[in-house]
Amino acid sequence: MKVVHTIQELRDQLRGQLRIAFVPTMGNLHDAHLALMAMAHQHGDPVVASIFVNRLQFGPNEDFDKYPRTLQEDIDKLQRQNKVYVLFAPNESEMYPEPQEFRVSPPHDLGDILEGEFRPGFFVGVTTVVLKLFSCVQPRVAVFGKKDYQQLMIVRNMCRQFALPTEIIPHETVRDTDGLALSSRNRYLSEVERREAPRLYRVLNEVRARLRAGETDAAKLEHDAQRELAAAGWKVDYVSVRRQRDLRVPAREEVAGGEPLVVLAAAKLGATRLIDNLEI
Ligand code: PAF
């Protein structure tokens, strides 16, 4: 695997490649990232990964400064896995040599709901860096995890609307044996919090089970789920049943009529904010 730090070196390495499969990350790689790399390997050649902690997508009171930066460990993991051909690991002045004044602005009805409501500016930051990374890498396909469900949908819509030649391939959420979705932020959890954390997934499963059993009052399900989390000490941002196709709130007839749904949640356990979702 070649590790490059500049856009010029990256372009030199990739010149003439037409089937690049790309996995953008913020590093601190775990098994879910490695699963994305393996999927990329099935869909293209060469596989390119990036590691860049993107300041633009962090709010002023978020964890940009303490976000785990473990480049050498990440390189070792990728080298052992042996699926990635080029790792692009730019520093901030390479990605943003001047203030990034041109930004991508996702539509409000998709970018300002759910995660966008609780993390203002988050999706502007994500889409701006993803577009810029795509412009550097020029991938034919790019793999994104479903844990960041809204991100996946927004990036896919961005590619469609800008006619980018990159196909977005989703990867199922990778979970620990107790159901907790793998995330770099899990490492912030104390031992006690780590034992509590799988409740988020269990609660989503309860919502799914009740929908499958014929419950059509999504608001009641959301309320019950939020109450259960709050009773266990979580600070809930949202638990929300949405339509898969556009993340809008489904009408009761749609819930009853088999509209594909997804239940999404975000909640804080201590100082750690976790997100998860389940398709129904
Ligand atoms: O999902 C992530 O890790 C980030 O949002 C991404 C897509 C790498 C953009 O910084």
Boltz pocket constraint, residues with backbone or C-beta under 6 A from the ligand:
constraints:
  - pocket:
      binder: B
      contacts: [[A, 24], [A, 25], [A, 26], [A, 52], [A, 54], [A, 57], [A, 125], [A, 126], [A, 129], [A, 130], [A, 148], [A, 151]]
      max_distance: 6.0
